[in-house]
Amino acid sequence: MIRQSILFLFLTATLLLTPQEGKQGEDLKVGLVLSGGGAKGLAHIGALKVIEEAGVKIDYIAGTSMGAIVGGLYASGYTAQQLDSIFRNTDFVTLIEDNLPRGAKSFYEKEASEKYALTLPFNNFKVSFPPAYSGGQNIYNELVRVLYHVKDVSDFSKLSIPFLCIATDVETGEEVILDRGYLPEAIMASGTLPSLFEPATMGDRVLIDGGVVNNYPVEEVKKMGADIIIGVDVQHGLRDREALLSATEILLQINNYRTALDMVEKSKLTDIYIKPEMGDYSVIDFNAATKIVESGEVAARQNYNALERISEQQRHDRALIKYVDVKDTIIVKQLILKGNENYTRGYVKGKLRFELDKKITFEKLQQGISNLSATDNFKTIRYELLSNDDGVDLILDLNENPNNTYIRIGAHYDDLYKTAALLNVTYKKLLTKDDVASLDFVIGDNLRYDFQYFVDKGAYWSFGINSRFNAFKQDIDFDLIKTNFDVQNDVGVNNIRLDVTDITNQLYLQTSLKEELAFRIGAEHKFIKYGTNTFGESFGNEVASSLSLSSNRTTFERSSFYSTFGQLILDSYDDKYFPSRGLYFNGDFHFYLFSSDYNDNFKEYSIAKARMGGAFPLMKNVSLNLETEGGFKLGTSGVTTFDFVLGGYGTDLTNNFVPFYGYDFLSLPGNSYVKAYGRLDIEFAAKNHLLFAANFANVDDDIFRTAEWFTLPDYSGYGIGYGWESFLGPVQVIYSWSPEVSEGNFFFSIGYWF
């Protein structure tokens, strides 16, 4: 009885592996099915490595979602080892989050991305939420690059291995078989997981992840002509409540109600069913890529003998898969635009920032696409590269964002402006196609507003209007007032609470040679008011009268100033608050022409200042930021309103107030100064920073004329602190001290500065 059972099992296995017994001398056609599963789909690579090792040659491939990505790349000619190398060197978090490099953003866009914690579309007086976490732009860019060698193959049956993938029509729920078109676009459509990625538009259809209707397209592979089916299934069954920790996992659970039942029948149609152990992984566990790939190898190796038997039945004179040489440079011969109804060709070409008919790198092309994406004027940007003589045509399909209005929200606390909540309304295409208007309204301890209107023409001259109201109160040494304004010296107080009010209005023209370099010229009106209630509160009417001061308020400055200005900015820092690489330069020259002259001492004069530096990575997660800056006054005007005053901490202080560790805000005055600054940044955990800083300065009147700027620094300060990149913006706690000051200072900052 035992012998009969063994013989029966042997004959059954033999029949399963030779389903076309009658086709003597013909090559055995092998089809490969790769299921969807997000990060778990990386196990397909491990399985492919074992399949290749066993000598099996794949004739047809069908995949869904991540199975479509791995399968499409394999069908295009990559070896399993190449795929392993590509995926191991891919930062999936950056790709999925669509994190755009800071250098892709214009100066306006940089400021917006580093000010607001939350941005929501606002149309017809209704706040809406984005349809997905990511637009998938970075993933699409990378697919275009790695599939460049098959850019002209529009029929996927003509690939090295005939291929198809599955998507879902989101309007009808129908299964859509993608076996022709532009391969990166088809693969992307198959993997647009709901809630994670924006739906893909192909022709007149809106498509989402194929796993919704068919996550294991085994029937489709059979129809392609396969005699033997090898399937790699990385799906998991239904999860318990502890594992359902994200919206994506919950959506997958709902879909798995049907999929789990389908796989009972589909697995029976699979001759070699490879089922890696995926219970410990989720669809977004890309940080476990190495272990997931290994799990695919382990599962495939359990079927190694069966794979070898398949190989023995295949012809061995067939060409092996060739090693794909990834191209690094291209020449764009023509730019063909589609869908740009509200944005001019000049605007688009200006954002791309590369010349036609000249060799460029893929990195340069991707940078240009990122520049367009950073504007947030397009929901998706899909493009094709098609051969044209010795170069390619770039066919750019721009899906314009229908949202013109946005509500943005921010919150902040620091030791100068105190508590503040920010509400912003941004409106695009207010007057022209390429413009944007933005109004910040800040409530809290100090009311403020900031209005900006900007017409972005890129490398051409752009136009802007700014209007800003700023106010704060700060306790300062009274000697600072005596130094800068004509007041009596025998008041008998050491400190006063200074009220600062600043209203600034600007008209300017700007040209950007690239997103990181801009030149600006313009005209400015500025109203400045400095005053205090200290004297009236502390000494009463009699003392105040003897000083010729109001019993309620003392005013030191209350003037309007009119100036022209020029500004040159280079900013290639990779982060505003915690830069680890890049260069920075900001040079500003203001020529003050007129004033309402509250103190009767105005003459024409100028203020020039510059700040420059760089951030340099020293080793992994350790960087050094070095900067130097300075400024001086040109002219004999007695106005001290725009003199430099050092002290405190921050990134958005008013006028010529300059941060300086070791001293409190508004401590060190002078009409000229030089400062050197250095900070060591150790990112000891993701988004957590340990900071060590030092700065040195000379500040006084006319230090460049007296050569004091070249002497040893008179002032020094040091700081040690902690920084955290939170969803509200950077959280920083810094203790600073100076050997010249008896007491140190704690500086707190929570959220983006504004």
Steps between C-alpha positions, in 0.01 A plus 500: 500500500783742588679426171181566304454835677857609429465398133172693475653817644799475266281461192278789611799734545637397161171573328474840669840599375439374143148616421566506123630147473395470141728787386811289455808702404328834555625755748312516831349846547520630856282778633571700816233660718603765755241620749463844648596575857689827533833457677433127530533485122877532542486127574443454125864597446623226733278247324630610157859453615426135584298448179798624298739288703292192418537584130133574431433740214181706532288541185211711630450726800187653651498704817296734711615802704851426635487180297453720192803712592732203559351306209518793259865564579583131464309482171697799371827310533633547853643198677385407849838606636464842337154539648641411841763771461248762376253446781762477776632842395156663484373728775136394490392741773620798297340363182163430659483824699578694181757696699624760257855625544505851643696610192197423282294772665500867409572746781128560545435125514788446744350757734153345478625147566697621803223700661175302499430176686184413305368590154143424393320572170216751539241525222147639502545584868563136582818356645594168340773246558750366246381176332826322581816520704725527193479586134760235419712744299835382634414137431394584145823694440703200607297259284562719195873490570540125557270412206659741255647213295146384403353849455389428142335165575129576504387136460604321818500164319812631321700536821778254581225307677137563402332682786170638622373655821164562660329823604149590616264753344403705804171614343367161387696257716602309188827318460730668246774297333798721411705332228591799287580871533788663686641242739581730797149646483336157489704369793425814700127464436504140620660605828294807597390367837189691618569758775873466441526622137294728277289311241662480157336640187559301180301610200141546613533267799595566860690203638601374842684198637419177313493311826148630559366261231781254423805481720625173351442493120559129442223461240654778290838321493333181383332694218842634396598141414672363810525122543633522855409766755738613772334733747646711777229606744595756766146569615400430856170384638271705718679681783390549858422841653852552639644498147252749352693813591464712184238600246692308235493178703127541566428547128707191423310304765170593334635393162637177646151380591458407134864438410549234769213298350622553143844361585353163593415443133788697351763308690361179345572643154864553597743214434774627731351718772762701689359650818755701704427549869370857518314501832751733667500765227261770379464664160719793611783310674760606246755537779495119523589459131798267559301257715203505261722416201655218701155364587427474127821303449416264785152428366623448143782271610243266654387440140851477355480140380172566318653811340797297378268245341328782311839626381585152367192509278591836344718556199848606601595681180279796594673831560552591862370827642755769428641737758334841458733797486311791657546814293605813686470777238249600233448773241151653493430605142141622541274600788136411433245623754154366575241626747658837581190715466588754769880498490703627209768308315751760620401434861540123459826524309634749753431255783663208317823703474683303234570581137364298211734314266775482763614201702359491853506242777193318627563678827463833318175383338361380832602830661298686236195280557540556875510877441161475328361269767613733780271775370199289605332622182468146364333195656719264302773541241536205269739501209639276228842488341479381138790466257570781254822452297788513747280633781149481637178696499374593846120473494378669817142430608406755766195426710429844643392530859138625505553645848588869492429582863666357809467539874832464681550474874803539725589545866810632669654599829829676564643731763463817290163479327354263763194291413361532147244322284511550123212488253584543134289530186681438171337567163658412167421653162345806662582744218719307254580138421830484687425696817436416864361716783550413865381657826629394842308609806671433832318514831651452842710715730589724204261557210669496158423463130697423186359549147684385188411515134740344251495445123747220432679520165802292602812616320308794353428805715236412757299757695409510867322707767555447873328664796581401855406615849725387785494585871650372823606614849835424658676595824831663410785691665419872506858570390398373157241779474742764629754389239261517207257782584519848646364444852612621841748285690381558858175305485619258765389170339708213369242322286190597309241308303540608138199486267600442136258556211604444138288541185683415178371534142706391198474499122767295327618324188675164525683268265605148591791341318393178667283406798799558729619839369300820467562871453246756620471877462222720629362789702400493863293701745554426867325649801688448828383582850705443815347592834444399861253542785769438761554859614136580549437174684808523724539869586164669462412830338744725688813309403377446148430871459852588615629280220265666249334160452135401485369353823351210304746433222850598391577490127858472375427459130192544285605544139432379149804417289515467122778305331611304199666165545680217327538144624692195379409164654661160458342226711587138431465385861316169512309616809436846644519403865738202503714529184742214438630609159483794264606864472336824603547867408271795561624846408276804553553870423245768602532866396276719719381802300226669706351494846221669694786560748340485845836578670603769250835337418451329163749518212534263207693191599536129425511170686690206352508152649583146396484151646677201350587148598476132431392170653728200468436135588788365711375145528168321502247711695766752608533839329670834554341835416742796469390856425631853508311824464538872535353838423577869504350844455605738222435871559491757778131488583422506871219243457573189706171321437655245268821445693591141575410352838628154593357253749249222544404209280281460193476485123246773426589812699395850397720742304867485603453310825755218483491176707800445726552221753602601852303826510131576533305666219604855404816516710794608282445813279710666232480633145737228382586147605672175404398159627627144463284200582543124512268215596560126528185297436481136608180326387511224763158366395274571204395869519665543842803729521764576761639848434826667604546863392742791539504857366738794519450866408621855498225762497526877543485821298728519195704185575596467133639854493697448822611147399351362822319236296837335438595476870426214738126476571363702789198277545458123504225256580439128506197276486400140552156375414257248365293518182210288379339512155135476604189521284454860622853587399828499692492482878819641651623544856837675528701609801747778414762680704786745458818546705423876497155459659430367848177318414414263218178490297257227403342549158186305407348475155209281392378481141595671177609863533272764351 
